[in-house]
Amino acid sequence: MIEKIRTGVTKKEWKDFIKYIEADEKDFEKILPSSKRKMQNKNIYNQETSERIYEISHLFGLGYEVFDSPEQFKNWLFTPSKALGNKKPFDFLDSSLGFIVVENEITRIQFNVYC
């Protein structure tokens, strides 16, 4: 995975992922370090953008595993969480630390550990 991040995620891989999770690229504009316009003009993304795409895909994979359905995970992602100071988990995803915080919350849900 590290090598894939270093060599870059392709535009096709990103678009395939977006289609798979039934989302829109626009949903991720505030999370990705490149604008949608810049991403459309590239066939292979730089390391920073590729790493953020990996973080997104990892988080969605975990969420789909823990929640009963993709819809339930997406609903949780966009609903204010008491454990996160009544903020939406999605609002934390503009930084690597935010991904860790959200991943920790998903893991707590997985193991029924609530704060």
C-alpha positions in Angstrom: 0.0 0.0 0.0 2.9 2.4 0.8 4.3 1.8 -2.7 0.9 2.6 -4.2 0.7 5.8 -2.3 4.3 6.7 -3.4 3.6 6.0 -7.1 0.1 7.6 -7.0 -3.5 6.6 -7.2 -4.9 7.0 -10.7 -7.9 9.0 -11.7 -9.6 5.8 -12.7 -9.0 4.2 -9.3 -10.4 7.3 -7.6 -13.5 7.4 -9.8 -14.1 3.7 -9.4 -14.0 4.1 -5.6 -16.4 7.1 -5.7 -18.8 5.0 -7.8 -18.4 2.0 -5.5 -19.4 4.0 -2.4 -22.1 5.8 -4.3 -20.8 9.2 -3.6 -19.9 12.3 -5.6 -16.4 13.8 -5.9 -17.9 17.1 -4.7 -18.5 15.4 -1.3 -14.8 15.2 -0.8 -13.6 18.6 -1.9 -13.0 19.8 1.6 -11.1 16.7 2.6 -8.8 16.2 -0.3 -5.7 18.4 -0.6 -6.3 19.1 -4.3 -9.3 20.8 -5.8 -11.8 18.8 -7.9 -10.6 20.8 -11.0 -6.9 20.0 -10.4 -7.8 16.3 -9.9 -9.7 16.2 -13.2 -6.6 17.5 -15.0 -4.4 14.7 -13.7 -4.2 11.0 -14.5 -2.1 10.1 -11.4 -2.3 12.0 -8.1 0.6 13.1 -6.0 1.6 11.4 -2.8 -0.3 13.7 -0.5 -3.6 13.3 -2.4 -3.0 9.5 -2.8 -2.5 9.2 0.9 -5.7 11.0 1.7 -7.6 8.8 -0.8 -6.1 5.7 1.0 -7.3 7.1 4.3 -10.8 7.6 2.9 -10.9 4.1 1.4 -9.6 2.5 4.6 -12.2 4.4 6.7 -15.0 3.4 4.4 -13.8 -0.2 4.4 -13.8 -0.3 8.2 -17.2 1.5 8.4 -18.8 -0.9 6.0 -17.4 -3.8 8.1 -18.7 -2.5 11.4 -22.1 -1.1 10.4 -24.9 -3.3 9.2 -25.1 -1.5 5.8 -23.2 1.1 3.8 -26.2 3.4 4.3 -26.0 3.1 8.1 -22.3 4.0 8.0 -22.9 7.0 5.8 -25.8 8.1 8.0 -23.5 7.8 11.1 -20.7 9.7 9.2 -23.0 12.7 8.6 -24.9 12.7 12.0 -23.5 14.8 14.9 -21.9 12.5 17.5 -22.0 13.2 21.2 -18.6 11.4 21.5 -17.2 13.9 19.1 -18.5 17.1 20.8 -21.8 17.0 18.8 -19.8 17.3 15.5 -20.3 15.1 12.4 -17.5 12.5 12.1 -17.2 13.6 8.4 -16.2 17.1 9.6 -13.0 15.6 11.1 -11.8 14.1 7.9 -9.8 17.1 6.7 -6.7 16.0 8.5 -4.8 12.7 9.2 -5.4 13.2 13.0 -9.1 13.6 12.3 -9.1 10.2 10.5 -7.6 8.6 13.5 -10.2 10.2 15.8 -13.0 8.9 13.5 -11.4 5.5 13.2 -11.2 5.2 16.9 -14.9 6.0 17.3 -15.8 3.3 14.7 -13.6 0.8 16.6 -15.4 1.8 19.9 -18.7 1.1 18.2 -17.4 -2.2 16.9 -16.4 -3.4 20.4 -19.4 -1.7 22.2 -17.1 0.7 24.1 -18.9 4.0 24.5 -17.5 7.1 26.3 
